[in-house]
């Protein structure tokens, strides 16, 4: 372990007997400070873990508590059910608070690390945008219902309920998959004897009539209006550049 080929490995020596050493130190603390004044060894070890690992440890008991809240026992009385639910809710509230605080800490650490990196690399414009970000407008409610080419537009101007309904229908259409068989015309799924094995990228493939038929089960100008048609064609020209 001490020659040139095998340098001194401190990690091996640190791991040997580490568990017994921690148990011995914890027992001494219990004898001197008593059990009530000594932090739990598991909690102490958990506090030394990185933030993302601590978050995983906190989520597991929360999931177990949530599953207990979903369980129902027909043999329990209403009073017992209320008391048990109240205890679980108080426990879940503490867990959610701890998870929220840890997520906030992780986000703050990421922001500080990003700012430090921008300072070290001289990207002061990035720092300015981080400190004073531009205000962004939220999504606007739709004023009309989506319509196919040739159909009369139905405007949602009577009340807020109509605008909410029109917005939900519009965004559902945007977020759902197209009715065709192939979303990206330049990606081909290759099969072998077992099944799908890989995706072949053809970045130079044109979004022609054949690709439109596979994408929308029809020609674009017969399915959507001219504005949406231009947006779809532009997206299919730009998206292959990402790959």
C-alpha positions in Angstrom: 0.0 0.0 0.0 2.9 2.3 0.4 5.0 1.7 -2.8 4.8 3.6 -6.0 2.3 1.3 -7.8 -0.1 1.3 -4.8 -0.3 4.7 -3.2 -1.6 5.3 0.3 -5.4 4.9 0.2 -7.0 6.8 3.0 -10.5 5.8 2.0 -9.9 2.1 2.8 -8.6 2.9 6.3 -11.4 5.3 7.0 -14.0 2.7 6.1 -12.5 0.0 8.4 -14.3 0.1 11.7 -16.1 3.3 11.0 -19.5 1.9 12.0 -18.2 0.6 15.3 -16.5 3.9 15.9 -19.7 5.9 15.4 -21.6 3.6 17.6 -19.0 3.9 20.4 -19.0 7.8 20.1 -22.9 7.8 20.2 -22.9 5.6 23.3 -20.5 7.9 25.1 -22.7 10.9 24.2 -25.8 9.1 25.6 -24.0 8.4 28.8 -22.7 12.0 29.3 -25.6 14.1 27.8 -28.4 11.6 28.2 -30.6 10.3 25.4 -33.0 13.3 25.3 -30.1 15.7 24.7 -28.3 13.7 22.1 -29.3 13.8 18.4 -30.3 10.6 16.7 -27.4 8.9 14.9 -29.5 8.3 11.8 -30.6 11.9 11.6 -27.0 13.0 12.2 -25.8 10.8 9.3 -28.6 12.0 7.1 -27.7 15.6 7.7 -24.2 14.9 6.3 -25.5 13.5 3.0 -25.7 15.7 -0.1 -29.0 17.5 -0.6 -30.3 15.4 -3.5 -29.7 12.2 -1.5 -31.4 13.7 1.6 -34.4 14.6 -0.6 -34.7 10.9 -1.7 -34.6 9.8 1.9 -37.4 12.3 2.8 -39.6 11.3 -0.1 -39.7 7.6 0.9 -41.4 8.0 4.3 -43.7 10.6 2.8 -44.9 8.0 0.2 -45.4 5.5 2.9 -47.5 8.0 4.9 -49.5 8.9 1.9 -50.3 5.2 1.2 -51.4 4.8 4.9 -53.8 7.8 4.4 -55.4 6.0 1.4 -56.0 2.8 3.3 -59.5 2.4 4.8 -60.4 0.0 7.6 -64.2 -0.8 7.9 -63.7 -2.1 11.4 -62.6 1.2 12.9 -65.1 3.6 14.4 -65.6 7.2 13.3 -63.7 8.6 16.3 -60.8 6.3 15.8 -60.7 7.1 12.1 -60.7 10.9 12.8 -57.9 10.5 15.4 -55.8 8.4 13.1 -56.3 10.7 10.1 -55.4 13.7 12.3 -52.2 12.1 13.4 -51.3 11.2 9.8 -52.1 14.7 8.6 -49.9 16.3 11.2 -47.1 13.9 10.3 -47.5 14.5 6.6 -47.5 18.3 7.2 -44.1 18.1 8.9 -42.8 15.9 6.1 -44.1 18.3 3.4 -42.5 21.2 5.2 -39.1 19.5 5.4 -39.3 18.5 1.8 -40.3 22.1 0.8 -37.4 23.6 2.8 -34.9 21.2 1.3 -36.1 21.9 -2.3 -35.8 25.6 -1.6 -32.3 25.1 -0.3 -31.3 23.1 -3.4 -32.7 25.8 -5.7 -30.9 28.5 -3.7 -27.6 26.6 -3.9 -28.0 26.1 -7.6 -28.7 29.8 -8.1 -25.6 30.7 -6.1 -23.4 28.2 -7.9 -24.6 29.5 -11.3 -23.9 33.1 -10.2 -20.4 32.1 -9.0 -19.7 30.3 -12.3 -20.9 33.4 -14.3 -18.6 35.6 -12.2 -15.6 33.4 -12.7 -16.2 33.1 -16.5 -16.9 36.8 -16.9 -20.5 36.5 -18.1 -21.8 39.6 -16.3 -24.8 39.8 -18.6 -26.0 36.5 -17.3 -25.6 37.8 -13.7 -27.7 40.8 -14.6 -30.5 38.7 -16.0 -30.4 36.5 -13.0 -30.7 39.4 -10.5 -33.2 41.4 -12.6 -35.1 39.0 -14.8 -37.4 40.3 -17.4 -41.1 40.2 -16.5 -43.0 37.6 -18.5 -46.6 37.7 -19.2 -48.7 34.7 -18.3 -50.7 32.6 -20.8 -53.6 34.5 -22.3 -57.1 33.1 -22.3 -58.5 32.1 -25.7 -61.1 34.4 -27.2 -62.5 31.9 -29.6 -62.9 28.1 -30.0 -60.6 26.2 -32.3 -62.1 25.7 -35.7 -61.2 23.7 -38.9 -60.7 25.4 -42.2 -63.9 26.6 -43.7 -65.8 26.6 -40.3 -67.1 29.7 -38.8 -65.2 30.9 -35.7 -67.1 30.8 -32.5 -66.0 33.6 -30.2 -65.9 33.1 -26.4 -66.8 36.6 -25.3 -69.9 36.1 -23.1 -68.3 35.3 -19.8 -65.2 33.8 -18.1 -66.5 30.3 -18.2 -66.6 30.3 -22.0 -63.1 31.7 -22.2 -61.9 29.0 -19.8 -63.6 26.3 -21.9 -62.1 27.7 -25.1 -58.6 27.8 -23.5 -58.8 24.2 -22.3 -59.9 22.9 -25.7 -57.3 24.9 -27.5 -54.4 23.9 -25.2 -55.6 20.2 -25.2 -55.3 20.3 -29.0 -51.8 21.8 -28.9 -50.5 19.3 -26.3 -52.0 16.1 -27.7 -50.3 14.0 -30.3 -51.3 14.4 -33.9 -53.8 11.9 -35.3 -51.3 10.4 -37.7 -48.8 7.5 -37.3 -45.5 9.5 -37.1 -45.0 12.7 -35.1 -41.4 13.5 -36.4 -41.0 12.9 -40.1 -37.2 12.6 -39.9 -37.2 9.8 -37.2 -37.7 6.2 -38.3 -38.2 3.4 -35.9 -36.1 0.4 -36.9 -37.3 -3.1 -36.0 -35.4 -6.4 -35.8 -36.5 -10.0 -35.1 -37.4 -9.1 -31.4 -39.0 -5.7 -31.9 -38.1 -2.0 -32.0 -34.3 -1.7 -31.6 -33.2 1.8 -32.6 -34.2 5.1 -34.0 -32.7 6.3 -37.3 -32.3 10.1 -37.7 -32.6 11.5 -41.2 -32.0 15.2 -40.6 -32.1 16.0 -44.4 -35.5 14.4 -45.0 -38.1 16.8 -46.4 -41.5 17.4 -44.9 -43.3 16.5 -48.1 -46.8 15.3 -48.9 -46.0 11.7 -47.8 -44.7 13.0 -44.4 -47.8 15.1 -44.0 -50.0 12.1 -44.6 -48.1 10.2 -41.9 -48.2 13.2 -39.5 -51.9 14.3 -39.9 -53.6 11.6 -42.0 -54.1 14.1 -44.7 -52.7 17.2 -46.4 -52.1 20.2 -44.1 -54.0 22.8 -46.1 -57.1 20.6 -45.9 -56.8 19.9 -42.1 -55.7 23.2 -40.6 -55.8 26.9 -41.5 -52.9 28.7 -43.2 -51.4 30.2 -40.0 -51.2 26.8 -38.3 -49.9 25.2 -41.5 -47.0 27.6 -41.6 -46.2 27.0 -37.9 -46.1 23.2 -38.5 -43.9 23.5 -41.5 -41.5 25.8 -39.7 -41.3 23.5 -36.7 -40.5 20.5 -39.0 -37.8 22.5 -40.7 -36.1 23.6 -37.5 -36.5 20.5 -35.3 -34.1 18.3 -37.3 -31.3 20.8 -36.6 -31.5 19.8 -32.9 -30.5 16.3 -33.7 
